[in-house]
Amino acid sequence: MRTCKHEGEILATRFTEADFQAFVAEVRRCVELLGLKEWRVDFDFCAVADESYATCGWNVESRSSLFRLTARPFPVVRNKTTREMALESARHEACELLLSELNDMAKEVMSETMVNAAVHTVVRRLEKVLRT
């Protein structure tokens, strides 16, 4: 669905229920490919706290995770459908889950900014592998 906002006429869109179902399927596919079978994986289609399209929260000790796809409107991204964006977000968040334990340990001795930068360098590379 696409609408036009009145603040400066910014074209906005949002994910649909079908996009959310594609997100769920892609996360499940990636979790299996990455060998994360010991993780409990839950999903939510809601307004995420920041400007992200999706998030992944986790508890390493209980091996539980929550993948969220935003239900908030966001600016249209040129040359990308909401389905493509949902699938890309699913791959990204699955890679974050793969690195979650390392992420948590690193944050105990390094700044969150440094850890996030390093994690996202690896995540971007892994996303390309999962795209195929």
C-alpha positions in Angstrom: 0.0 0.0 0.0 1.3 3.4 -0.9 0.1 6.7 0.4 1.2 10.3 0.2 2.0 12.1 3.5 1.3 15.8 3.7 4.6 16.8 5.3 6.5 17.8 2.2 4.6 15.2 0.1 6.9 12.3 1.0 5.7 9.1 -0.6 5.3 6.5 2.1 4.6 2.8 2.1 4.3 0.0 4.7 4.7 -3.8 4.8 1.6 -5.9 4.2 0.6 -9.1 6.0 1.8 -11.0 2.9 5.2 -9.3 3.3 5.3 -10.3 6.9 4.6 -14.0 6.0 7.4 -13.8 3.4 9.7 -12.3 6.2 8.8 -15.2 8.5 9.5 -17.8 5.8 12.8 -16.2 4.9 13.9 -16.0 8.5 13.1 -19.7 9.0 15.0 -20.6 5.8 18.1 -18.6 6.9 18.0 -19.9 10.5 18.0 -23.5 9.2 20.8 -22.7 6.6 22.9 -21.1 9.4 22.5 -24.1 11.6 20.6 -22.2 14.4 18.2 -25.1 15.1 18.6 -24.9 18.8 17.0 -21.4 18.9 13.4 -20.8 19.6 12.2 -18.3 17.0 9.1 -16.1 17.4 7.8 -13.3 15.2 5.8 -10.1 15.6 4.4 -7.6 13.1 4.4 -4.4 15.1 5.7 -0.8 15.3 9.3 -1.3 16.1 10.9 1.2 18.5 13.2 3.0 16.0 13.3 3.7 12.3 14.4 0.1 11.5 12.4 -2.1 9.1 13.0 -5.1 11.3 14.7 -6.1 14.5 15.9 -9.3 16.2 16.1 -9.6 20.0 17.6 -12.6 21.7 18.4 -14.2 25.0 21.5 -16.3 24.5 21.0 -18.3 27.8 17.5 -19.5 26.9 18.2 -19.6 23.1 15.1 -17.6 22.4 14.7 -14.9 19.8 12.0 -12.5 18.6 12.1 -11.2 15.0 10.0 -8.1 14.4 8.9 -6.5 11.1 7.7 -3.0 11.4 4.1 -2.2 10.8 4.9 1.6 10.7 4.8 3.5 7.4 8.2 4.4 6.0 9.5 6.4 3.0 9.4 4.5 -0.3 12.8 3.1 -1.3 13.4 3.6 -5.0 13.6 0.4 -7.1 12.7 -1.9 -4.2 9.3 -3.5 -3.5 8.2 -4.0 0.1 8.6 -7.7 -0.5 12.2 -7.3 -1.4 12.8 -5.2 1.6 11.1 -7.7 3.9 13.3 -10.5 2.5 16.5 -8.5 2.8 15.5 -7.6 6.4 14.9 -11.2 7.2 18.4 -12.2 6.0 20.0 -9.4 7.9 18.3 -10.2 11.2 19.0 -13.9 10.8 22.7 -13.1 10.5 22.5 -10.9 13.6 21.1 -14.0 15.5 24.0 -16.0 14.2 26.4 -13.5 15.8 24.3 -12.8 18.9 26.5 -14.7 21.4 29.7 -13.1 20.1 27.9 -9.7 20.0 27.0 -10.0 23.7 30.4 -11.1 24.8 32.2 -8.4 22.8 30.0 -5.7 24.3 31.3 -6.7 27.8 34.8 -5.5 26.8 34.3 -3.0 23.9 31.9 -0.1 23.2 28.6 -0.9 21.7 29.4 1.3 18.7 32.6 -0.6 17.9 30.9 -4.0 18.3 27.9 -2.9 16.1 30.2 -1.7 13.4 32.2 -5.0 13.4 29.0 -7.2 13.5 27.4 -5.3 10.6 30.5 -5.7 8.5 30.2 -9.5 8.8 26.4 -9.3 8.5 26.6 -7.5 5.2 28.9 -10.2 3.8 26.7 -13.0 5.1 23.6 -11.4 3.6 25.1 -11.8 0.1 25.7 -15.5 0.7 22.1 -16.1 1.9 20.7 -14.2 -1.1 21.5 -17.1 -3.4 
